[in-house]
């Protein structure tokens, strides 16, 4: 499993930049959208991890 850059969820951090880094770090995992979603949680920490884990179940349907 690749090591992912972490995003905390502070205002100075760029979500777009984080997603770009994540997709690069995924390498061949980006082909499988389900694996990409599964491993995305590994790139989150602190505030943004808490936000993501408190989303209602099945509230994200696709990677897009």
mmJSON file of the N, C-alpha and C atoms, coordinates in Angstrom:
{"data_MODEL":{"atom_site":{
"group_PDB":["ATOM","ATOM","ATOM","ATOM","ATOM","ATOM","ATOM","ATOM","ATOM","ATOM","ATOM","ATOM","ATOM","ATOM","ATOM","ATOM","ATOM","ATOM","ATOM","ATOM","ATOM","ATOM","ATOM","ATOM","ATOM","ATOM","ATOM","ATOM","ATOM","ATOM","ATOM","ATOM","ATOM","ATOM","ATOM","ATOM","ATOM","ATOM","ATOM","ATOM","ATOM","ATOM","ATOM","ATOM","ATOM","ATOM","ATOM","ATOM","ATOM","ATOM","ATOM","ATOM","ATOM","ATOM","ATOM","ATOM","ATOM","ATOM","ATOM","ATOM","ATOM","ATOM","ATOM","ATOM","ATOM","ATOM","ATOM","ATOM","ATOM","ATOM","ATOM","ATOM","ATOM","ATOM","ATOM","ATOM","ATOM","ATOM","ATOM","ATOM","ATOM","ATOM","ATOM","ATOM","ATOM","ATOM","ATOM","ATOM","ATOM","ATOM","ATOM","ATOM","ATOM","ATOM","ATOM","ATOM","ATOM","ATOM","ATOM","ATOM","ATOM","ATOM","ATOM","ATOM","ATOM","ATOM","ATOM","ATOM","ATOM","ATOM","ATOM","ATOM","ATOM","ATOM","ATOM","ATOM","ATOM","ATOM","ATOM","ATOM","ATOM","ATOM","ATOM","ATOM","ATOM","ATOM","ATOM","ATOM","ATOM","ATOM","ATOM","ATOM","ATOM","ATOM","ATOM","ATOM","ATOM","ATOM","ATOM","ATOM","ATOM","ATOM","ATOM","ATOM","ATOM","ATOM","ATOM","ATOM","ATOM","ATOM","ATOM","ATOM","ATOM","ATOM","ATOM","ATOM","ATOM","ATOM","ATOM","ATOM","ATOM","ATOM","ATOM","ATOM","ATOM","ATOM","ATOM","ATOM","ATOM","ATOM","ATOM","ATOM","ATOM","ATOM","ATOM","ATOM","ATOM","ATOM","ATOM","ATOM","ATOM","ATOM","ATOM","ATOM","ATOM","ATOM","ATOM","ATOM","ATOM","ATOM","ATOM","ATOM"],
"id":[1,2,3,4,5,6,7,8,9,10,11,12,13,14,15,16,17,18,19,20,21,22,23,24,25,26,27,28,29,30,31,32,33,34,35,36,37,38,39,40,41,42,43,44,45,46,47,48,49,50,51,52,53,54,55,56,57,58,59,60,61,62,63,64,65,66,67,68,69,70,71,72,73,74,75,76,77,78,79,80,81,82,83,84,85,86,87,88,89,90,91,92,93,94,95,96,97,98,99,100,101,102,103,104,105,106,107,108,109,110,111,112,113,114,115,116,117,118,119,120,121,122,123,124,125,126,127,128,129,130,131,132,133,134,135,136,137,138,139,140,141,142,143,144,145,146,147,148,149,150,151,152,153,154,155,156,157,158,159,160,161,162,163,164,165,166,167,168,169,170,171,172,173,174,175,176,177,178,179,180,181,182,183,184,185,186,187,188,189,190,191,192],
"type_symbol":["N","C","C","N","C","C","N","C","C","N","C","C","N","C","C","N","C","C","N","C","C","N","C","C","N","C","C","N","C","C","N","C","C","N","C","C","N","C","C","N","C","C","N","C","C","N","C","C","N","C","C","N","C","C","N","C","C","N","C","C","N","C","C","N","C","C","N","C","C","N","C","C","N","C","C","N","C","C","N","C","C","N","C","C","N","C","C","N","C","C","N","C","C","N","C","C","N","C","C","N","C","C","N","C","C","N","C","C","N","C","C","N","C","C","N","C","C","N","C","C","N","C","C","N","C","C","N","C","C","N","C","C","N","C","C","N","C","C","N","C","C","N","C","C","N","C","C","N","C","C","N","C","C","N","C","C","N","C","C","N","C","C","N","C","C","N","C","C","N","C","C","N","C","C","N","C","C","N","C","C","N","C","C","N","C","C","N","C","C","N","C","C"],
"label_atom_id":["N","CA","C","N","CA","C","N","CA","C","N","CA","C","N","CA","C","N","CA","C","N","CA","C","N","CA","C","N","CA","C","N","CA","C","N","CA","C","N","CA","C","N","CA","C","N","CA","C","N","CA","C","N","CA","C","N","CA","C","N","CA","C","N","CA","C","N","CA","C","N","CA","C","N","CA","C","N","CA","C","N","CA","C","N","CA","C","N","CA","C","N","CA","C","N","CA","C","N","CA","C","N","CA","C","N","CA","C","N","CA","C","N","CA","C","N","CA","C","N","CA","C","N","CA","C","N","CA","C","N","CA","C","N","CA","C","N","CA","C","N","CA","C","N","CA","C","N","CA","C","N","CA","C","N","CA","C","N","CA","C","N","CA","C","N","CA","C","N","CA","C","N","CA","C","N","CA","C","N","CA","C","N","CA","C","N","CA","C","N","CA","C","N","CA","C","N","CA","C","N","CA","C","N","CA","C","N","CA","C","N","CA","C","N","CA","C","N","CA","C","N","CA","C"],
"label_alt_id":[null,null,null,null,null,null,null,null,null,null,null,null,null,null,null,null,null,null,null,null,null,null,null,null,null,null,null,null,null,null,null,null,null,null,null,null,null,null,null,null,null,null,null,null,null,null,null,null,null,null,null,null,null,null,null,null,null,null,null,null,null,null,null,null,null,null,null,null,null,null,null,null,null,null,null,null,null,null,null,null,null,null,null,null,null,null,null,null,null,null,null,null,null,null,null,null,null,null,null,null,null,null,null,null,null,null,null,null,null,null,null,null,null,null,null,null,null,null,null,null,null,null,null,null,null,null,null,null,null,null,null,null,null,null,null,null,null,null,null,null,null,null,null,null,null,null,null,null,null,null,null,null,null,null,null,null,null,null,null,null,null,null,null,null,null,null,null,null,null,null,null,null,null,null,null,null,null,null,null,null,null,null,null,null,null,null,null,null,null,null,null,null],
"label_comp_id":["UNK","UNK","UNK","UNK","UNK","UNK","UNK","UNK","UNK","UNK","UNK","UNK","UNK","UNK","UNK","UNK","UNK","UNK","UNK","UNK","UNK","UNK","UNK","UNK","UNK","UNK","UNK","UNK","UNK","UNK","UNK","UNK","UNK","UNK","UNK","UNK","UNK","UNK","UNK","UNK","UNK","UNK","UNK","UNK","UNK","UNK","UNK","UNK","UNK","UNK","UNK","UNK","UNK","UNK","UNK","UNK","UNK","UNK","UNK","UNK","UNK","UNK","UNK","UNK","UNK","UNK","UNK","UNK","UNK","UNK","UNK","UNK","UNK","UNK","UNK","UNK","UNK","UNK","UNK","UNK","UNK","UNK","UNK","UNK","UNK","UNK","UNK","UNK","UNK","UNK","UNK","UNK","UNK","UNK","UNK","UNK","UNK","UNK","UNK","UNK","UNK","UNK","UNK","UNK","UNK","UNK","UNK","UNK","UNK","UNK","UNK","UNK","UNK","UNK","UNK","UNK","UNK","UNK","UNK","UNK","UNK","UNK","UNK","UNK","UNK","UNK","UNK","UNK","UNK","UNK","UNK","UNK","UNK","UNK","UNK","UNK","UNK","UNK","UNK","UNK","UNK","UNK","UNK","UNK","UNK","UNK","UNK","UNK","UNK","UNK","UNK","UNK","UNK","UNK","UNK","UNK","UNK","UNK","UNK","UNK","UNK","UNK","UNK","UNK","UNK","UNK","UNK","UNK","UNK","UNK","UNK","UNK","UNK","UNK","UNK","UNK","UNK","UNK","UNK","UNK","UNK","UNK","UNK","UNK","UNK","UNK","UNK","UNK","UNK","UNK","UNK","UNK"],
"label_asym_id":["A","A","A","A","A","A","A","A","A","A","A","A","A","A","A","A","A","A","A","A","A","A","A","A","A","A","A","A","A","A","A","A","A","A","A","A","A","A","A","A","A","A","A","A","A","A","A","A","A","A","A","A","A","A","A","A","A","A","A","A","A","A","A","A","A","A","A","A","A","A","A","A","A","A","A","A","A","A","A","A","A","A","A","A","A","A","A","A","A","A","A","A","A","A","A","A","A","A","A","A","A","A","A","A","A","A","A","A","A","A","A","A","A","A","A","A","A","A","A","A","A","A","A","A","A","A","A","A","A","A","A","A","A","A","A","A","A","A","A","A","A","A","A","A","A","A","A","A","A","A","A","A","A","A","A","A","A","A","A","A","A","A","A","A","A","A","A","A","A","A","A","A","A","A","A","A","A","A","A","A","A","A","A","A","A","A","A","A","A","A","A","A"],
"label_entity_id":["1","1","1","1","1","1","1","1","1","1","1","1","1","1","1","1","1","1","1","1","1","1","1","1","1","1","1","1","1","1","1","1","1","1","1","1","1","1","1","1","1","1","1","1","1","1","1","1","1","1","1","1","1","1","1","1","1","1","1","1","1","1","1","1","1","1","1","1","1","1","1","1","1","1","1","1","1","1","1","1","1","1","1","1","1","1","1","1","1","1","1","1","1","1","1","1","1","1","1","1","1","1","1","1","1","1","1","1","1","1","1","1","1","1","1","1","1","1","1","1","1","1","1","1","1","1","1","1","1","1","1","1","1","1","1","1","1","1","1","1","1","1","1","1","1","1","1","1","1","1","1","1","1","1","1","1","1","1","1","1","1","1","1","1","1","1","1","1","1","1","1","1","1","1","1","1","1","1","1","1","1","1","1","1","1","1","1","1","1","1","1","1"],
"label_seq_id":[1,1,1,2,2,2,3,3,3,4,4,4,5,5,5,6,6,6,7,7,7,8,8,8,9,9,9,10,10,10,11,11,11,12,12,12,13,13,13,14,14,14,15,15,15,16,16,16,17,17,17,18,18,18,19,19,19,20,20,20,21,21,21,22,22,22,23,23,23,24,24,24,25,25,25,26,26,26,27,27,27,28,28,28,29,29,29,30,30,30,31,31,31,32,32,32,33,33,33,34,34,34,35,35,35,36,36,36,37,37,37,38,38,38,39,39,39,40,40,40,41,41,41,42,42,42,43,43,43,44,44,44,45,45,45,46,46,46,47,47,47,48,48,48,49,49,49,50,50,50,51,51,51,52,52,52,53,53,53,54,54,54,55,55,55,56,56,56,57,57,57,58,58,58,59,59,59,60,60,60,61,61,61,62,62,62,63,63,63,64,64,64],
"pdbx_PDB_ins_code":[null,null,null,null,null,null,null,null,null,null,null,null,null,null,null,null,null,null,null,null,null,null,null,null,null,null,null,null,null,null,null,null,null,null,null,null,null,null,null,null,null,null,null,null,null,null,null,null,null,null,null,null,null,null,null,null,null,null,null,null,null,null,null,null,null,null,null,null,null,null,null,null,null,null,null,null,null,null,null,null,null,null,null,null,null,null,null,null,null,null,null,null,null,null,null,null,null,null,null,null,null,null,null,null,null,null,null,null,null,null,null,null,null,null,null,null,null,null,null,null,null,null,null,null,null,null,null,null,null,null,null,null,null,null,null,null,null,null,null,null,null,null,null,null,null,null,null,null,null,null,null,null,null,null,null,null,null,null,null,null,null,null,null,null,null,null,null,null,null,null,null,null,null,null,null,null,null,null,null,null,null,null,null,null,null,null,null,null,null,null,null,null],
"Cartn_x":[0.845,0.0,0.892,0.569,1.389,1.209,2.202,2.07,1.431,0.4,-0.326,0.003,0.09,0.2,-1.08,-0.977,-2.14,-2.644,-3.954,-4.564,-5.282,-5.12,-5.684,-7.073,-7.264,-8.541,-8.482,-7.294,-7.152,-7.374,-7.732,-8.073,-6.942,-5.693,-4.571,-4.278,-4.873,-4.631,-5.553,-5.03,-5.796,-6.373,-7.694,-8.347,-8.008,-7.982,-7.678,-6.265,-5.32,-3.937,-3.836,-4.536,-4.489,-5.02,-6.143,-6.704,-5.75,-5.066,-4.097,-2.942,-2.415,-1.332,-1.801,-3.012,-3.548,-3.616,-4.128,-4.255,-2.89,-1.913,-0.549,0.018,-0.171,0.364,-0.342,-1.58,-2.322,-1.707,-1.123,-0.556,-1.616,-1.405,-2.327,-3.656,-3.729,-4.997,-6.075,-5.68,-6.675,-7.55,-7.122,-7.928,-9.19,-9.072,-10.201,-10.793,-11.95,-12.552,-12.944,-13.289,-13.651,-12.432,-11.296,-10.067,-9.641,-9.786,-9.404,-10.242,-11.53,-12.388,-11.981,-11.673,-11.299,-10.031,-9.029,-7.762,-7.747,-8.75,-8.785,-8.799,-9.496,-9.564,-8.175,-7.246,-5.873,-5.132,-5.663,-4.994,-5.567,-6.515,-7.157,-6.708,-6.657,-6.31,-6.989,-7.077,-7.645,-9.019,-9.186,-10.5,-11.197,-10.469,-11.102,-11.417,-10.634,-10.929,-12.239,-12.372,-13.596,-14.806,-14.67,-15.766,-16.155,-15.174,-15.439,-16.115,-15.653,-16.198,-17.576,-18.017,-19.352,-20.373,-19.964,-20.925,-21.935,-23.171,-24.168,-23.765,-24.11,-23.806,-24.398,-23.646,-24.045,-24.337,-23.625,-23.83,-22.871,-21.916,-20.998,-21.198,-21.626,-21.959,-20.845,-20.08,-19.031,-17.801,-16.682,-15.46,-15.635,-16.266,-16.482,-17.275],
"Cartn_y":[-1.173,0.0,1.239,2.213,3.431,4.275,5.11,6.084,7.33,7.826,8.979,10.236,11.351,12.648,12.857,13.519,13.739,15.165,15.333,16.654,16.75,17.888,18.102,18.731,19.604,20.296,21.741,22.305,23.715,24.582,25.843,26.741,26.946,26.91,27.172,25.998,24.84,23.668,23.675,23.26,23.201,21.805,21.711,20.421,19.889,20.791,20.397,19.831,20.507,20.032,18.685,18.529,17.257,16.117,16.339,15.3,14.944,15.945,15.678,14.83,15.187,14.405,12.983,12.871,11.55,10.661,11.191,10.383,9.972,10.858,10.513,9.417,9.554,8.579,7.225,7.225,5.972,5.129,5.786,5.048,4.237,2.935,2.054,1.849,2.23,2.09,2.993,4.043,4.969,4.314,3.188,2.466,1.912,1.451,0.869,1.931,2.478,3.565,3.132,1.86,1.385,1.342,0.897,0.906,2.327,3.207,4.604,5.208,4.942,5.439,4.825,3.54,2.843,3.449,3.719,4.223,5.725,6.444,7.893,8.259,7.493,7.753,7.759,6.998,6.957,8.268,9.145,10.414,11.558,11.244,12.277,12.162,13.294,13.295,14.476,14.394,15.43,15.904,17.225,17.812,17.168,17.001,16.473,14.975,14.242,12.835,12.737,13.585,13.595,13.935,14.963,15.347,14.182,13.554,12.477,11.292,10.932,9.758,10.014,11.278,11.562,11.805,11.643,11.746,10.611,10.85,9.773,8.601,7.38,6.215,6.369,5.891,5.902,7.317,8.311,9.684,10.041,9.178,9.376,8.193,8.494,7.434,7.145,8.165,7.978,8.786,8.445,9.212,10.646,10.8,12.136,12.999],
"Cartn_z":[0.0,0.0,0.0,-0.84,-0.876,0.378,0.666,1.752,1.163,1.819,1.31,2.099,1.38,2.037,2.832,3.962,4.818,4.68,4.801,4.859,6.19,6.861,8.182,8.094,7.12,6.981,7.441,7.43,7.796,6.566,6.784,5.682,4.684,5.146,4.24,3.3,3.545,2.714,1.498,0.381,-0.852,-1.048,-1.101,-1.35,-2.737,-3.706,-5.08,-5.161,-4.517,-4.515,-3.808,-2.697,-1.966,-2.835,-3.525,-4.391,-5.522,-6.074,-7.144,-6.618,-5.44,-4.838,-4.537,-4.002,-3.668,-4.903,-6.001,-7.21,-7.763,-7.665,-8.104,-7.212,-5.896,-4.95,-5.076,-5.531,-5.733,-6.843,-7.826,-8.945,-9.648,-9.773,-10.488,-9.768,-8.496,-7.771,-8.362,-9.07,-9.612,-10.666,-11.199,-12.185,-11.527,-10.297,-9.562,-8.63,-8.991,-8.22,-6.814,-6.622,-5.293,-4.375,-4.909,-4.104,-3.791,-4.765,-4.553,-3.42,-3.399,-2.319,-0.981,-1.005,0.233,0.838,-0.002,0.501,0.726,0.216,0.407,1.886,2.685,4.126,4.762,4.199,4.713,4.504,3.657,3.391,4.218,5.094,5.91,7.359,8.044,9.455,10.15,11.434,12.307,11.845,11.607,11.322,10.131,9.047,7.839,7.984,8.747,9.028,9.815,10.83,11.637,10.777,9.931,9.039,8.137,7.513,6.56,7.238,8.428,9.109,9.702,9.773,10.291,9.179,7.92,6.821,6.937,6.554,6.617,5.721,6.12,5.296,3.886,2.927,1.517,1.017,1.536,1.072,-0.064,-0.34,-1.468,-2.403,-3.624,-4.562,-5.578,-5.922,-6.92,-6.527,-7.134,-6.906,-7.418,-8.564,-9.14,-8.193],
"occupancy":[1.0,1.0,1.0,1.0,1.0,1.0,1.0,1.0,1.0,1.0,1.0,1.0,1.0,1.0,1.0,1.0,1.0,1.0,1.0,1.0,1.0,1.0,1.0,1.0,1.0,1.0,1.0,1.0,1.0,1.0,1.0,1.0,1.0,1.0,1.0,1.0,1.0,1.0,1.0,1.0,1.0,1.0,1.0,1.0,1.0,1.0,1.0,1.0,1.0,1.0,1.0,1.0,1.0,1.0,1.0,1.0,1.0,1.0,1.0,1.0,1.0,1.0,1.0,1.0,1.0,1.0,1.0,1.0,1.0,1.0,1.0,1.0,1.0,1.0,1.0,1.0,1.0,1.0,1.0,1.0,1.0,1.0,1.0,1.0,1.0,1.0,1.0,1.0,1.0,1.0,1.0,1.0,1.0,1.0,1.0,1.0,1.0,1.0,1.0,1.0,1.0,1.0,1.0,1.0,1.0,1.0,1.0,1.0,1.0,1.0,1.0,1.0,1.0,1.0,1.0,1.0,1.0,1.0,1.0,1.0,1.0,1.0,1.0,1.0,1.0,1.0,1.0,1.0,1.0,1.0,1.0,1.0,1.0,1.0,1.0,1.0,1.0,1.0,1.0,1.0,1.0,1.0,1.0,1.0,1.0,1.0,1.0,1.0,1.0,1.0,1.0,1.0,1.0,1.0,1.0,1.0,1.0,1.0,1.0,1.0,1.0,1.0,1.0,1.0,1.0,1.0,1.0,1.0,1.0,1.0,1.0,1.0,1.0,1.0,1.0,1.0,1.0,1.0,1.0,1.0,1.0,1.0,1.0,1.0,1.0,1.0,1.0,1.0,1.0,1.0,1.0,1.0],
"B_iso_or_equiv":[0.0,0.0,0.0,0.0,0.0,0.0,0.0,0.0,0.0,0.0,0.0,0.0,0.0,0.0,0.0,0.0,0.0,0.0,0.0,0.0,0.0,0.0,0.0,0.0,0.0,0.0,0.0,0.0,0.0,0.0,0.0,0.0,0.0,0.0,0.0,0.0,0.0,0.0,0.0,0.0,0.0,0.0,0.0,0.0,0.0,0.0,0.0,0.0,0.0,0.0,0.0,0.0,0.0,0.0,0.0,0.0,0.0,0.0,0.0,0.0,0.0,0.0,0.0,0.0,0.0,0.0,0.0,0.0,0.0,0.0,0.0,0.0,0.0,0.0,0.0,0.0,0.0,0.0,0.0,0.0,0.0,0.0,0.0,0.0,0.0,0.0,0.0,0.0,0.0,0.0,0.0,0.0,0.0,0.0,0.0,0.0,0.0,0.0,0.0,0.0,0.0,0.0,0.0,0.0,0.0,0.0,0.0,0.0,0.0,0.0,0.0,0.0,0.0,0.0,0.0,0.0,0.0,0.0,0.0,0.0,0.0,0.0,0.0,0.0,0.0,0.0,0.0,0.0,0.0,0.0,0.0,0.0,0.0,0.0,0.0,0.0,0.0,0.0,0.0,0.0,0.0,0.0,0.0,0.0,0.0,0.0,0.0,0.0,0.0,0.0,0.0,0.0,0.0,0.0,0.0,0.0,0.0,0.0,0.0,0.0,0.0,0.0,0.0,0.0,0.0,0.0,0.0,0.0,0.0,0.0,0.0,0.0,0.0,0.0,0.0,0.0,0.0,0.0,0.0,0.0,0.0,0.0,0.0,0.0,0.0,0.0,0.0,0.0,0.0,0.0,0.0,0.0],
"pdbx_formal_charge":[null,null,null,null,null,null,null,null,null,null,null,null,null,null,null,null,null,null,null,null,null,null,null,null,null,null,null,null,null,null,null,null,null,null,null,null,null,null,null,null,null,null,null,null,null,null,null,null,null,null,null,null,null,null,null,null,null,null,null,null,null,null,null,null,null,null,null,null,null,null,null,null,null,null,null,null,null,null,null,null,null,null,null,null,null,null,null,null,null,null,null,null,null,null,null,null,null,null,null,null,null,null,null,null,null,null,null,null,null,null,null,null,null,null,null,null,null,null,null,null,null,null,null,null,null,null,null,null,null,null,null,null,null,null,null,null,null,null,null,null,null,null,null,null,null,null,null,null,null,null,null,null,null,null,null,null,null,null,null,null,null,null,null,null,null,null,null,null,null,null,null,null,null,null,null,null,null,null,null,null,null,null,null,null,null,null,null,null,null,null,null,null],
"auth_seq_id":[1,1,1,2,2,2,3,3,3,4,4,4,5,5,5,6,6,6,7,7,7,8,8,8,9,9,9,10,10,10,11,11,11,12,12,12,13,13,13,14,14,14,15,15,15,16,16,16,17,17,17,18,18,18,19,19,19,20,20,20,21,21,21,22,22,22,23,23,23,24,24,24,25,25,25,26,26,26,27,27,27,28,28,28,29,29,29,30,30,30,31,31,31,32,32,32,33,33,33,34,34,34,35,35,35,36,36,36,37,37,37,38,38,38,39,39,39,40,40,40,41,41,41,42,42,42,43,43,43,44,44,44,45,45,45,46,46,46,47,47,47,48,48,48,49,49,49,50,50,50,51,51,51,52,52,52,53,53,53,54,54,54,55,55,55,56,56,56,57,57,57,58,58,58,59,59,59,60,60,60,61,61,61,62,62,62,63,63,63,64,64,64],
"auth_comp_id":["UNK","UNK","UNK","UNK","UNK","UNK","UNK","UNK","UNK","UNK","UNK","UNK","UNK","UNK","UNK","UNK","UNK","UNK","UNK","UNK","UNK","UNK","UNK","UNK","UNK","UNK","UNK","UNK","UNK","UNK","UNK","UNK","UNK","UNK","UNK","UNK","UNK","UNK","UNK","UNK","UNK","UNK","UNK","UNK","UNK","UNK","UNK","UNK","UNK","UNK","UNK","UNK","UNK","UNK","UNK","UNK","UNK","UNK","UNK","UNK","UNK","UNK","UNK","UNK","UNK","UNK","UNK","UNK","UNK","UNK","UNK","UNK","UNK","UNK","UNK","UNK","UNK","UNK","UNK","UNK","UNK","UNK","UNK","UNK","UNK","UNK","UNK","UNK","UNK","UNK","UNK","UNK","UNK","UNK","UNK","UNK","UNK","UNK","UNK","UNK","UNK","UNK","UNK","UNK","UNK","UNK","UNK","UNK","UNK","UNK","UNK","UNK","UNK","UNK","UNK","UNK","UNK","UNK","UNK","UNK","UNK","UNK","UNK","UNK","UNK","UNK","UNK","UNK","UNK","UNK","UNK","UNK","UNK","UNK","UNK","UNK","UNK","UNK","UNK","UNK","UNK","UNK","UNK","UNK","UNK","UNK","UNK","UNK","UNK","UNK","UNK","UNK","UNK","UNK","UNK","UNK","UNK","UNK","UNK","UNK","UNK","UNK","UNK","UNK","UNK","UNK","UNK","UNK","UNK","UNK","UNK","UNK","UNK","UNK","UNK","UNK","UNK","UNK","UNK","UNK","UNK","UNK","UNK","UNK","UNK","UNK","UNK","UNK","UNK","UNK","UNK","UNK"],
"auth_asym_id":["A","A","A","A","A","A","A","A","A","A","A","A","A","A","A","A","A","A","A","A","A","A","A","A","A","A","A","A","A","A","A","A","A","A","A","A","A","A","A","A","A","A","A","A","A","A","A","A","A","A","A","A","A","A","A","A","A","A","A","A","A","A","A","A","A","A","A","A","A","A","A","A","A","A","A","A","A","A","A","A","A","A","A","A","A","A","A","A","A","A","A","A","A","A","A","A","A","A","A","A","A","A","A","A","A","A","A","A","A","A","A","A","A","A","A","A","A","A","A","A","A","A","A","A","A","A","A","A","A","A","A","A","A","A","A","A","A","A","A","A","A","A","A","A","A","A","A","A","A","A","A","A","A","A","A","A","A","A","A","A","A","A","A","A","A","A","A","A","A","A","A","A","A","A","A","A","A","A","A","A","A","A","A","A","A","A","A","A","A","A","A","A"],
"auth_atom_id":["N","CA","C","N","CA","C","N","CA","C","N","CA","C","N","CA","C","N","CA","C","N","CA","C","N","CA","C","N","CA","C","N","CA","C","N","CA","C","N","CA","C","N","CA","C","N","CA","C","N","CA","C","N","CA","C","N","CA","C","N","CA","C","N","CA","C","N","CA","C","N","CA","C","N","CA","C","N","CA","C","N","CA","C","N","CA","C","N","CA","C","N","CA","C","N","CA","C","N","CA","C","N","CA","C","N","CA","C","N","CA","C","N","CA","C","N","CA","C","N","CA","C","N","CA","C","N","CA","C","N","CA","C","N","CA","C","N","CA","C","N","CA","C","N","CA","C","N","CA","C","N","CA","C","N","CA","C","N","CA","C","N","CA","C","N","CA","C","N","CA","C","N","CA","C","N","CA","C","N","CA","C","N","CA","C","N","CA","C","N","CA","C","N","CA","C","N","CA","C","N","CA","C","N","CA","C","N","CA","C","N","CA","C","N","CA","C","N","CA","C","N","CA","C"],
"pdbx_PDB_model_num":[1,1,1,1,1,1,1,1,1,1,1,1,1,1,1,1,1,1,1,1,1,1,1,1,1,1,1,1,1,1,1,1,1,1,1,1,1,1,1,1,1,1,1,1,1,1,1,1,1,1,1,1,1,1,1,1,1,1,1,1,1,1,1,1,1,1,1,1,1,1,1,1,1,1,1,1,1,1,1,1,1,1,1,1,1,1,1,1,1,1,1,1,1,1,1,1,1,1,1,1,1,1,1,1,1,1,1,1,1,1,1,1,1,1,1,1,1,1,1,1,1,1,1,1,1,1,1,1,1,1,1,1,1,1,1,1,1,1,1,1,1,1,1,1,1,1,1,1,1,1,1,1,1,1,1,1,1,1,1,1,1,1,1,1,1,1,1,1,1,1,1,1,1,1,1,1,1,1,1,1,1,1,1,1,1,1,1,1,1,1,1,1]
}}}
